[in-house]
Amino acid sequence: MLTIHTPTNIALQENEVYVRSEADNFQDEWPVHTHNGYEIHYFIQGDATFLIGDRIYKPLPGDMFIFRGGVPHRINPSREIVYKRSFVNFTELLLLDMLAVSQLENLMSIFRHPNGLLVHWPPEEREHITAIFKGIKEEMGAGNTGYKTMVKLSLTQLLLRIYRKTTSEQSANPILCSSQKQTSVSRVLHYLNQNYTENISLDELSKTLHLNKYYICHSFKETTGYTISNYVIRKRVAEAKKLLLSTDAPILSISETLGFNTPVYFSRAFKQYVGVSPQLFRKSELLNEAKIH
């Protein structure tokens, strides 16, 4: 399901930064998820596909993905080759006292692309990139005097390197697809993300996108890990969570807005993927938020 990555959000709330350096742990599931802040994801090794927004990419060693945490994303690595990566999540607040407003705006412009930005670092530059991630990780772990300043300096250096590369070379591009299959799946994703509140049939999808419906089903499941119907329901539930917390709209209204046929079906689907009813979710989350503040 489309989940909110709680560990990231907790870390950002506490420290305004969350980092991993050359991590190689493997999970049983790699769900589509979102989180607060911004992410810089550096692919070191493995065989995987990376879904960011409506785009799918086959990353190569040295590829770096730059995107907003609120954009749904998912890495789908193979078990055959060790998946190794470094990444850092951070909030804009972290750097407010480091740079002038205009400078910070320039650096943060690298995150403006709705489906992320790709930068490729050649072998001769990767040592510097690796050292930055390692430095941030070590400073956060040690917590010595002035560690937060050191983290800010390292992150600023990384952002500057990325910004220079995007403005002086042709090595940075909005994330594109690398095969016909991934292009087709990206088209399907874009259509579903734009029309998930509608009653979408496979025949309609096939006709609209001019793709064979059996090809659509197989390619979508193979690439994303979800069936089309499952993805649509998860997308609706994810949006329902946002509406339950950000609005006072009645649950019946939310159910209708998101395209659920009946409130009973909405409640059943929500409980299946979230673990509690919409009513209990709204009540418990708002109560937790009140305790935090």
Backbone as numpy.savetxt, mean C-alpha at the origin, in Angstrom:
# Nx Ny Nz CAx CAy CAz Cx Cy Cz
-8.18 -9.96 2.47 -9.01 -8.77 2.47 -8.14 -7.52 2.47
-8.73 -6.39 2.12 -8.02 -5.12 2.21 -7.97 -4.74 3.68
-6.79 -4.81 4.28 -6.66 -4.58 5.71 -5.86 -3.32 5.98
-5.99 -2.83 7.19 -5.16 -1.73 7.66 -4.01 -2.35 8.44
-2.79 -2.01 8.05 -1.63 -2.63 8.69 -1.37 -1.95 10.03
-1.92 -2.56 11.07 -1.89 -1.96 12.41 -0.49 -1.73 12.95
0.45 -2.70 12.83 1.80 -2.44 13.36 2.44 -1.18 12.81
2.24 -0.92 11.52 2.78 0.29 10.91 2.15 1.53 11.52
0.82 1.52 11.64 0.13 2.68 12.19 0.51 2.95 13.63
0.67 1.89 14.41 1.07 2.06 15.81 2.47 2.67 15.89
3.38 2.14 15.06 4.76 2.66 15.06 4.79 4.12 14.63
3.99 4.47 13.63 3.95 5.85 13.16 3.34 6.78 14.21
2.36 6.28 14.93 1.75 7.08 15.97 2.73 7.35 17.11
3.57 6.35 17.40 4.50 6.48 18.51 5.80 7.20 18.12
6.33 6.88 16.93 7.66 7.37 16.56 7.71 8.16 15.26
6.61 8.19 14.50 6.54 8.87 13.20 7.39 8.20 12.14
7.95 7.03 12.46 8.74 6.28 11.48 8.72 4.80 11.82
8.73 3.96 10.76 8.73 2.51 10.91 9.66 1.97 9.83
10.68 1.21 10.22 11.71 0.82 9.26 12.11 -0.64 9.41
12.47 -1.25 8.29 13.08 -2.58 8.26 14.24 -2.53 7.27
15.34 -3.19 7.62 16.51 -3.20 6.76 16.88 -4.63 6.39
16.91 -4.91 5.08 17.26 -6.22 4.54 16.48 -7.35 5.22
15.20 -7.13 5.41 14.33 -8.14 6.02 14.12 -9.28 5.04
14.11 -10.52 5.56 13.90 -11.68 4.68 12.89 -12.66 5.26
12.09 -12.20 6.22 11.07 -13.08 6.78 9.97 -13.33 5.76
9.32 -14.49 5.88 8.25 -14.86 4.95 6.96 -15.06 5.72
5.85 -14.59 5.15 4.54 -14.73 5.78 3.70 -15.73 5.01
2.74 -16.34 5.71 1.82 -17.26 5.03 0.87 -16.48 4.13
0.53 -15.26 4.53 -0.37 -14.42 3.75 0.21 -13.03 3.57
0.00 -12.47 2.40 0.45 -11.11 2.11 -0.77 -10.34 1.61
-1.63 -9.86 2.51 -2.89 -9.25 2.09 -2.72 -7.87 1.48
-3.68 -7.49 0.67 -3.76 -6.12 0.20 -4.04 -5.25 1.43
-3.27 -4.20 1.61 -3.42 -3.42 2.83 -3.10 -1.94 2.58
-3.44 -1.13 3.56 -3.11 0.28 3.57 -2.58 0.63 4.96
-2.01 1.80 5.07 -1.58 2.29 6.37 -1.38 3.79 6.26
-1.12 4.42 7.37 -0.91 5.86 7.37 0.46 6.21 6.78
0.69 7.48 6.54 2.01 7.94 6.14 2.40 7.62 4.71
3.70 7.55 4.50 4.29 7.30 3.18 5.21 6.09 3.26
5.42 5.43 2.12 6.30 4.26 2.12 7.34 4.35 1.00
8.56 3.96 1.35 9.63 3.75 0.38 10.05 2.30 0.51
9.80 1.52 -0.52 10.03 0.06 -0.48 11.15 -0.29 -1.46
12.21 -0.83 -0.94 13.40 -1.13 -1.75 13.53 -2.65 -1.91
13.39 -3.12 -3.16 13.41 -4.55 -3.47 14.85 -4.99 -3.70
15.29 -5.97 -2.91 16.69 -6.42 -2.98 16.81 -7.75 -3.71
15.91 -8.69 -3.40 16.04 -10.03 -3.95 14.71 -10.75 -3.89
14.46 -11.63 -4.86 13.26 -12.44 -4.83 12.59 -12.57 -6.18
11.47 -13.27 -6.18 10.63 -13.43 -7.36 9.21 -13.09 -6.92
8.70 -11.94 -7.35 7.44 -11.47 -6.81 6.71 -10.58 -7.81
5.45 -10.34 -7.54 4.69 -9.29 -8.21 4.27 -8.30 -7.13
4.20 -7.04 -7.51 3.88 -5.99 -6.55 2.67 -5.23 -7.08
1.58 -5.26 -6.31 0.37 -4.52 -6.65 0.36 -3.21 -5.88
0.25 -2.09 -6.59 0.13 -0.78 -5.96 -0.98 -0.03 -6.69
-2.08 0.22 -6.00 -3.21 0.87 -6.64 -3.77 0.02 -7.75
-3.78 0.59 -8.96 -4.28 -0.14 -10.13 -3.17 -0.77 -10.95
-1.95 -0.73 -10.46 -0.81 -1.19 -11.25 -0.14 -2.41 -10.65
0.41 -3.23 -11.53 1.13 -4.43 -11.11 2.51 -4.39 -11.73
3.52 -4.73 -10.93 4.88 -4.67 -11.42 5.63 -5.92 -11.02
6.56 -6.31 -11.85 7.46 -7.43 -11.56 8.80 -6.83 -11.16
9.06 -6.68 -9.85 10.26 -5.96 -9.41 11.55 -6.70 -9.69
12.60 -5.93 -9.93 13.95 -6.44 -10.12 14.82 -5.92 -8.99
15.92 -6.61 -8.68 16.84 -6.10 -7.66 17.28 -4.67 -7.98
17.18 -3.81 -6.97 17.51 -2.41 -7.18 16.32 -1.52 -7.44
15.12 -2.11 -7.60 13.91 -1.33 -7.81 13.42 -0.74 -6.49
13.01 0.50 -6.53 12.47 1.16 -5.35 11.09 1.72 -5.69
10.13 1.44 -4.82 8.75 1.88 -5.02 8.43 2.97 -4.00
7.92 4.08 -4.49 7.62 5.24 -3.65 6.13 5.53 -3.77
5.39 5.45 -2.66 3.95 5.64 -2.73 3.37 6.04 -1.38
2.16 6.58 -1.43 1.43 6.92 -0.22 0.88 5.65 0.43
0.94 5.60 1.76 0.49 4.40 2.46 -0.99 4.11 2.28
-1.77 5.16 1.97 -3.20 4.96 1.78 -3.58 4.30 0.47
-2.61 4.13 -0.44 -2.86 3.42 -1.69 -2.82 1.91 -1.42
-3.87 1.17 -1.73 -3.85 -0.28 -1.49 -2.65 -0.92 -2.19
-1.92 -1.75 -1.46 -0.75 -2.40 -2.06 -0.55 -3.79 -1.47
0.15 -4.62 -2.25 0.39 -6.00 -1.84 1.58 -6.57 -2.60
2.51 -7.14 -1.88 3.60 -7.89 -2.50 3.19 -9.36 -2.52
3.48 -10.04 -3.60 3.13 -11.45 -3.72 4.40 -12.23 -4.08
5.23 -12.56 -3.08 6.51 -13.21 -3.36 6.40 -14.73 -3.49
7.29 -15.29 -4.28 7.39 -16.74 -4.40 8.24 -17.30 -3.27
7.97 -18.52 -2.88 8.78 -19.19 -1.85 10.08 -19.74 -2.42
10.20 -19.77 -3.73 11.34 -20.42 -4.37 12.64 -19.65 -4.16
12.54 -18.33 -4.08 13.72 -17.48 -3.88 13.46 -16.60 -2.66
14.45 -16.47 -1.81 14.31 -15.65 -0.61 13.91 -14.22 -1.00
12.84 -13.73 -0.41 12.36 -12.38 -0.66 13.02 -11.45 0.37
13.88 -10.56 -0.12 14.60 -9.64 0.77 14.29 -8.20 0.36
14.01 -7.37 1.34 13.64 -5.98 1.07 13.98 -5.10 2.26
14.08 -3.82 2.00 14.16 -2.80 3.03 13.03 -1.82 2.77
12.48 -1.27 3.83 11.43 -0.27 3.64 11.38 0.66 4.83
10.86 1.85 4.56 10.64 2.82 5.63 9.30 3.49 5.41
8.53 3.56 6.48 7.27 4.30 6.49 7.46 5.50 7.41
6.91 6.63 7.03 7.08 7.82 7.86 5.93 8.79 7.62
5.80 9.73 8.53 4.81 10.79 8.37 5.51 12.09 7.98
4.78 12.96 7.33 5.36 14.23 6.89 5.76 15.09 8.09
5.05 14.89 9.22 5.35 15.65 10.42 6.79 15.45 10.88
7.34 14.28 10.59 8.70 13.95 11.03 9.72 14.96 10.53
9.48 15.50 9.33 10.49 16.34 8.69 10.16 17.83 8.71
9.11 18.21 9.40 8.69 19.61 9.38 9.74 20.56 9.93
10.50 20.08 10.92 11.51 20.96 11.52 12.88 20.83 10.87
12.97 20.03 9.82 14.24 19.81 9.15 14.41 20.67 7.90
13.29 21.00 7.27 13.35 21.68 5.98 12.36 22.84 5.93
12.65 23.79 5.07 11.69 24.85 4.81 10.47 24.24 4.12
9.33 24.89 4.26 8.09 24.35 3.70 8.22 24.08 2.21
8.81 25.01 1.47 8.95 24.84 0.02 9.86 23.66 -0.32
10.93 23.47 0.46 11.83 22.35 0.24 11.13 21.02 0.50
10.37 20.98 1.60 9.66 19.76 1.94 8.61 19.42 0.88
7.93 20.45 0.38 6.94 20.23 -0.67 7.58 19.64 -1.91
8.75 20.12 -2.27 9.45 19.58 -3.44 9.79 18.11 -3.24
10.34 17.78 -2.07 10.72 16.38 -1.81 9.49 15.47 -1.79
8.41 15.94 -1.18 7.23 15.10 -1.05 6.47 14.96 -2.37
6.85 15.74 -3.38 6.18 15.63 -4.68 6.41 14.26 -5.32
7.42 13.53 -4.86 7.69 12.20 -5.43 6.58 11.22 -5.07
5.73 11.58 -4.12 4.64 10.69 -3.70 3.32 11.04 -4.37
3.34 11.96 -5.33 2.08 12.45 -5.89 1.43 11.46 -6.87
2.18 10.51 -7.38 1.64 9.59 -8.39 0.62 8.64 -7.74
-0.59 8.57 -8.26 -1.66 7.79 -7.62 -1.37 6.29 -7.52
-0.53 5.77 -8.41 -0.19 4.35 -8.36 1.29 4.13 -8.07
1.91 5.13 -7.48 3.30 4.97 -7.07 4.31 5.38 -8.12
5.53 5.50 -7.68 6.66 5.87 -8.55 7.72 4.78 -8.42
8.34 4.45 -9.54 9.41 3.45 -9.55 10.74 4.11 -9.88
11.74 3.84 -9.05 13.11 4.28 -9.31 14.00 3.05 -9.30
14.86 2.94 -10.27 15.79 1.80 -10.31 17.20 2.28 -9.99
17.81 1.63 -9.01 19.19 1.97 -8.62 20.16 0.96 -9.21
21.10 1.39 -10.02 22.09 0.48 -10.60 23.03 -0.04 -9.50
23.75 -1.12 -9.78 24.62 -1.74 -8.76 25.57 -0.78 -8.06
26.12 0.18 -8.80 27.11 1.08 -8.20 26.49 2.05 -7.17
25.18 2.18 -7.17 24.53 3.10 -6.24 23.85 2.38 -5.07
23.74 1.07 -5.16 22.96 0.33 -4.17 23.60 0.31 -2.79
24.91 0.37 -2.74 25.59 0.35 -1.44 25.17 1.55 -0.59
25.04 2.70 -1.24 24.63 3.91 -0.51 23.19 3.77 0.00
22.32 3.22 -0.85 20.92 3.05 -0.46 20.80 2.08 0.70
21.51 0.97 0.61 21.50 -0.03 1.68 21.98 0.57 2.99
23.03 1.39 2.92 23.60 2.01 4.12 22.61 2.95 4.79
21.79 3.65 4.01 20.82 4.58 4.58 19.76 3.81 5.38
19.21 2.77 4.78 18.21 1.97 5.49 18.81 1.36 6.76
20.01 0.84 6.63 20.67 0.23 7.79 20.90 1.26 8.89
21.31 2.47 8.49 21.56 3.52 9.47 20.30 3.91 10.23
19.19 4.05 9.50 17.92 4.40 10.15 17.50 3.30 11.13
17.63 2.06 10.68 17.26 0.93 11.53 18.10 0.89 12.80
19.40 1.08 12.68 20.30 1.03 13.84 20.01 2.17 14.81
19.76 3.36 14.29 19.46 4.49 15.16 18.15 4.27 15.92
17.14 3.76 15.23 15.86 3.51 15.89 15.99 2.42 16.95
16.82 1.42 16.66 16.99 0.32 17.61 17.78 0.71 18.84
18.81 1.53 18.66 19.68 1.90 19.78 19.04 2.97 20.65
18.37 3.92 20.04 17.72 4.98 20.80 18.66 5.86 21.58
19.87 6.05 21.07 20.85 6.89 21.77 20.47 8.37 21.68
21.20 9.18 22.43 20.96 10.62 22.44 20.99 11.18 21.01
19.94 11.91 20.67 19.86 12.52 19.34 19.50 11.56 18.22
19.01 10.35 18.55 18.73 9.36 17.51 17.67 9.85 16.53
16.68 10.60 17.04 15.61 11.07 16.16 16.14 12.04 15.11
17.09 12.87 15.52 17.71 13.80 14.57 18.50 13.04 13.51
19.21 12.00 13.94 19.97 11.18 12.99 19.04 10.50 11.98
17.90 10.03 12.47 16.92 9.39 11.60 16.40 10.40 10.58
16.08 11.60 11.04 15.58 12.64 10.14 16.62 12.99 9.07
17.88 13.08 9.48 18.94 13.40 8.52 19.08 12.30 7.47
19.04 11.05 7.90 19.18 9.93 6.96 18.00 9.86 6.01
16.79 10.06 6.55 15.60 10.02 5.70 15.61 11.17 4.71
16.03 12.34 5.16 16.14 13.49 4.25 17.14 13.20 3.13
18.25 12.57 3.48 19.25 12.21 2.49 18.66 11.25 1.45
17.89 10.26 1.92 17.26 9.31 1.01 16.28 10.01 0.08
15.45 10.87 0.64 14.48 11.61 -0.18 15.18 12.50 -1.21
16.27 13.13 -0.81 17.03 13.98 -1.73 17.63 13.16 -2.87
18.16 11.99 -2.55 18.71 11.12 -3.60 17.63 10.72 -4.60
16.44 10.39 -4.07 15.33 10.01 -4.94 14.90 11.21 -5.79
14.77 12.36 -5.15 14.32 13.56 -5.86 15.30 13.94 -6.98
16.59 13.89 -6.69 17.60 14.19 -7.71 17.46 13.24 -8.89
17.25 11.98 -8.58 17.16 10.98 -9.64 15.92 11.20 -10.51
14.82 11.58 -9.86 13.59 11.77 -10.63 13.63 13.03 -11.48
14.45 14.00 -11.10 14.49 15.26 -11.86 15.64 15.34 -12.84
16.61 14.41 -12.72 17.78 14.52 -13.59 17.95 13.34 -14.53
17.18 12.28 -14.32 17.35 11.08 -15.15 16.00 10.55 -15.60
16.05 9.61 -16.50 14.85 8.95 -16.99 14.65 7.60 -16.28
15.22 7.47 -15.09 15.15 6.19 -14.39 13.97 6.10 -13.44
13.17 7.16 -13.38 12.00 7.14 -12.50 10.75 7.32 -13.35
9.81 6.43 -13.18 8.59 6.47 -13.96 7.42 6.04 -13.10
6.22 6.59 -13.42 5.04 6.02 -12.78 5.04 4.52 -13.04
4.62 3.75 -12.07 4.74 2.30 -12.18 3.91 1.77 -13.34
4.57 1.02 -14.20 3.93 0.45 -15.37 3.93 -1.06 -15.28
3.20 -1.69 -16.16 3.13 -3.14 -16.17 4.18 -3.71 -17.10
4.60 -4.94 -16.84 5.70 -5.49 -17.62 5.29 -6.67 -18.48
4.02 -7.00 -18.54 3.58 -8.08 -19.41 2.14 -7.83 -19.82
1.70 -8.53 -20.87 0.33 -8.37 -21.34 -0.66 -8.81 -20.27
-0.34 -9.88 -19.57 -1.23 -10.38 -18.52 -1.38 -9.35 -17.41
-0.26 -8.76 -16.98 -0.31 -7.78 -15.91 -1.03 -6.51 -16.36
-0.87 -6.17 -17.65 -1.59 -5.03 -18.19 -3.09 -5.28 -18.13
-3.51 -6.48 -18.50 -4.93 -6.83 -18.48 -5.49 -6.81 -17.07
-4.74 -7.37 -16.13 -5.18 -7.39 -14.74 -5.26 -5.97 -14.19
-4.33 -5.12 -14.57 -4.37 -3.74 -14.13 -5.61 -3.03 -14.64
-6.01 -3.34 -15.86 -7.24 -2.75 -16.40 -8.46 -3.23 -15.61
-8.45 -4.50 -15.26 -9.55 -5.04 -14.46 -9.59 -4.38 -13.08
-8.42 -4.25 -12.46 -8.33 -3.62 -11.14 -8.86 -2.19 -11.19
-8.43 -1.46 -12.21 -8.88 -0.07 -12.33 -10.39 0.00 -12.46
-10.96 -0.88 -13.27 -12.41 -0.89 -13.47 -13.13 -1.25 -12.17
-12.64 -2.25 -11.46 -13.28 -2.67 -10.21 -13.18 -1.57 -9.16
-12.03 -0.92 -9.07 -11.86 0.14 -8.08 -12.74 1.35 -8.36
-13.10 1.54 -9.63 -13.97 2.65 -9.99 -15.45 2.29 -9.89
-15.77 1.00 -9.95 -17.18 0.58 -10.06 -17.58 -0.47 -9.03
-16.84 -0.57 -7.92 -17.10 -1.65 -6.96 -18.46 -1.56 -6.27
-19.11 -0.39 -6.32 -20.43 -0.27 -5.70 -21.54 -0.77 -6.63
-21.19 -1.05 -7.87 -22.18 -1.53 -8.85 -22.25 -3.05 -8.84
-23.33 -3.57 -9.39 -23.49 -5.01 -9.52 -22.80 -5.45 -10.80
-21.52 -5.81 -10.69 -20.69 -6.12 -11.86 -20.76 -7.61 -12.17
-21.16 -7.94 -13.38 -21.17 -9.33 -13.81 -19.91 -9.62 -14.61
-19.51 -10.86 -14.64 -18.32 -11.25 -15.39 -18.52 -11.00 -16.88
-19.73 -11.24 -17.36 -20.02 -11.00 -18.78 -19.88 -9.51 -19.11
-20.37 -8.67 -18.22 -20.27 -7.22 -18.43 -18.82 -6.77 -18.42
-18.05 -7.32 -17.49 -16.63 -6.98 -17.39 -15.90 -7.39 -18.65
-16.20 -8.59 -19.14 -15.57 -9.11 -20.35 -15.90 -8.23 -21.56
-17.16 -7.83 -21.65 -17.59 -7.02 -22.78 -16.98 -5.61 -22.72
-16.96 -5.02 -21.53 -16.46 -3.65 -21.38 -14.97 -3.56 -21.67
-14.21 -4.56 -21.19 -12.76 -4.51 -21.34 -12.24 -5.27 -22.55
-13.17 -5.92 -23.28 -12.80 -6.69 -24.47 -11.77 -7.77 -24.14
-12.05 -8.50 -23.06 -11.19 -9.59 -22.64 -12.03 -10.85 -22.41
-11.46 -11.99 -22.72 -12.14 -13.25 -22.49 -12.38 -13.44 -21.00
-13.60 -13.80 -20.61 -13.94 -13.86 -19.19 -13.18 -14.96 -18.45
-12.87 -16.05 -19.13 -12.11 -17.12 -18.48 -10.65 -16.68 -18.28
-10.15 -15.94 -19.24 -8.80 -15.38 -19.12 -8.75 -14.38 -17.97
-9.80 -13.56 -17.86 -9.86 -12.58 -16.78 -9.81 -13.28 -15.42
-10.64 -14.29 -15.25 -10.72 -15.00 -13.96 -9.39 -15.62 -13.59
-8.79 -16.32 -14.52 -7.53 -17.02 -14.25 -6.40 -16.04 -13.97
-6.27 -15.02 -14.81 -5.17 -14.07 -14.67 -5.30 -13.25 -13.39
-6.52 -12.84 -13.08 -6.75 -12.01 -11.90 -6.41 -12.80 -10.63
-6.87 -14.03 -10.56 -6.61 -14.85 -9.38 -5.13 -15.16 -9.25
-4.48 -15.47 -10.34 -3.06 -15.81 -10.32 -2.21 -14.61 -9.91
-2.59 -13.42 -10.34 -1.78 -12.24 -10.10 -2.04 -11.61 -8.74
-3.31 -11.51 -8.35 -3.66 -10.82 -7.11 -3.87 -11.75 -5.93
-4.18 -13.01 -6.19 -4.48 -13.95 -5.11 -5.95 -13.98 -4.74
-6.78 -13.18 -5.42 -8.21 -13.11 -5.12 -9.04 -13.40 -6.36
-10.24 -13.95 -6.15 -11.20 -14.01 -7.24 -11.79 -12.60 -7.39
-12.40 -12.34 -8.53 -12.96 -11.01 -8.77 -14.06 -10.69 -7.77
-14.97 -11.63 -7.55 -16.07 -11.38 -6.62 -15.55 -11.17 -5.20
-14.53 -11.93 -4.82 -13.95 -11.80 -3.50 -13.29 -10.43 -3.32
-12.61 -9.98 -4.36 -11.95 -8.68 -4.31 -12.98 -7.56 -4.15
-14.08 -7.64 -4.89 -15.10 -6.60 -4.82 -15.71 -6.53 -3.42
-16.01 -7.68 -2.83 -16.60 -7.70 -1.49 -15.62 -7.13 -0.48
-14.34 -7.52 -0.57 -13.33 -7.01 0.35 -13.16 -5.50 0.19
-13.23 -5.03 -1.06 -13.12 -3.60 -1.31 -14.30 -2.86 -0.67
-15.48 -3.41 -0.80 -16.66 -2.79 -0.20 -16.54 -2.76 1.32
-16.09 -3.86 1.90 -15.96 -3.92 3.35 -14.91 -2.91 3.84
-13.81 -2.80 3.11 -12.76 -1.84 3.48 -13.30 -0.42 3.45
-14.10 -0.10 2.43 -14.69 1.24 2.36 -15.73 1.43 3.45
-16.44 0.36 3.80 -17.43 0.44 4.87 -16.77 0.79 6.19
-15.59 0.23 6.45 -14.86 0.54 7.68 -14.53 2.03 7.75
-14.14 2.59 6.62 -13.83 4.02 6.59 -15.06 4.87 6.87
-16.18 4.51 6.24 -17.41 5.28 6.41 -17.96 5.15 7.82
-17.83 3.99 8.41 -18.33 3.78 9.77 -17.60 4.67 10.77
-16.32 4.94 10.49 -15.51 5.73 11.42 -15.50 7.21 11.09
-15.68 7.55 9.83 -15.54 8.96 9.43 -16.87 9.68 9.26
-17.99 8.94 9.31 -19.30 9.56 9.15 -20.27 9.05 10.22
-21.39 9.74 10.32 -22.46 9.30 11.21 -23.58 8.64 10.42
-23.30 8.29 9.18 -24.32 7.70 8.31 -24.87 6.41 8.91
-26.19 6.21 8.83 -26.77 4.96 9.32 -26.19 3.76 8.58
-26.14 2.65 9.25 -25.57 1.44 8.65 -26.35 1.03 7.42
-27.66 1.21 7.44 -28.47 0.89 6.27 -28.05 1.73 5.07
-27.80 3.02 5.30 -27.37 3.91 4.22 -26.01 3.50 3.67
-25.09 3.14 4.56 -23.75 2.69 4.13 -23.87 1.43 3.30
-24.72 0.52 3.74 -24.93 -0.73 3.01 -25.40 -0.46 1.59
-26.36 0.44 1.44 -26.91 0.76 0.13 -25.89 1.50 -0.73
-25.16 2.42 -0.12 -24.16 3.20 -0.85 -23.09 2.32 -1.47
-22.71 1.27 -0.75 -21.62 0.41 -1.20 -22.08 -0.75 -2.09
-23.37 -0.85 -2.32 -23.85 -1.83 -3.29 -24.24 -3.18 -2.74
-24.33 -3.29 -1.42 -24.80 -4.56 -0.85 -26.31 -4.67 -1.08
-26.76 -5.86 -1.45 -28.17 -6.03 -1.81 -29.10 -5.82 -0.63
-28.68 -6.30 0.54 -29.51 -6.17 1.73 -28.62 -5.86 2.94
-29.19 -5.25 3.97 -28.41 -5.00 5.20 -27.92 -6.30 5.84
-28.71 -7.34 5.71 -28.31 -8.63 6.29 -27.05 -9.15 5.60
-27.02 -9.05 4.28 -25.84 -9.49 3.51 -24.62 -8.65 3.88
-24.84 -7.34 4.02 -23.76 -6.45 4.41 -23.19 -6.84 5.78
-24.07 -7.04 6.72 -23.64 -7.40 8.07 -22.90 -8.73 8.08
-23.39 -9.68 7.30 -22.75 -11.01 7.24 -21.37 -10.92 6.61
-21.25 -10.18 5.51 -19.96 -10.03 4.83 -18.98 -9.27 5.72
-19.46 -8.23 6.37 -18.59 -7.42 7.23 -18.04 -8.27 8.37
-18.89 -9.03 9.00 -18.47 -9.87 10.12 -17.51 -10.96 9.67
-17.72 -11.48 8.45 -16.84 -12.53 7.93 -15.41 -12.02 7.78
-15.25 -10.78 7.30 -13.91 -10.27 7.01 -13.30 -9.43 8.14
-14.14 -8.86 8.98 -13.62 -8.02 10.06 -13.67 -8.73 11.40
-14.61 -9.65 11.55 -14.69 -10.42 12.79 -15.78 -9.96 13.73
-16.33 -8.77 13.48 -17.42 -8.25 14.30 -18.45 -7.60 13.39
-19.63 -7.32 13.92 -20.68 -6.66 13.15 -20.32 -5.20 12.89
-20.93 -4.57 11.89 -20.67 -3.14 11.64 -20.97 -2.28 12.87
-22.06 -2.60 13.57 -22.43 -1.83 14.75 -21.35 -1.90 15.83
-20.88 -3.12 16.10 -19.87 -3.30 17.14 -18.53 -2.70 16.73
-18.21 -2.79 15.44 -16.96 -2.21 14.94 -16.96 -0.71 15.18
-18.03 -0.03 14.79 -18.11 1.43 14.96 -18.02 1.80 16.43
-18.72 1.09 17.26 -18.75 1.41 18.69 -17.38 1.20 19.33
-16.75 0.06 19.06 -15.49 -0.27 19.71 -14.35 0.61 19.21
-14.30 0.89 17.90 -13.22 1.70 17.35 -13.32 3.15 17.83
-14.52 3.69 17.88 -14.68 5.06 18.35 -14.36 5.16 19.84
-14.66 4.10 20.58 -14.34 4.07 22.00 -12.84 4.04 22.21
-12.14 3.23 21.41 -10.67 3.16 21.49 -10.05 4.49 21.14
-10.60 5.15 20.12 -10.07 6.44 19.71 -10.24 7.48 20.83
-11.37 7.40 21.52 -11.62 8.34 22.62 -10.63 8.11 23.75
-10.28 6.85 24.00 -9.32 6.52 25.07 -7.94 7.07 24.75
-7.56 6.98 23.45 -6.23 7.46 23.03 -6.11 8.95 23.25
-7.19 9.67 22.94 -7.16 11.13 23.06 -7.51 11.59 24.48
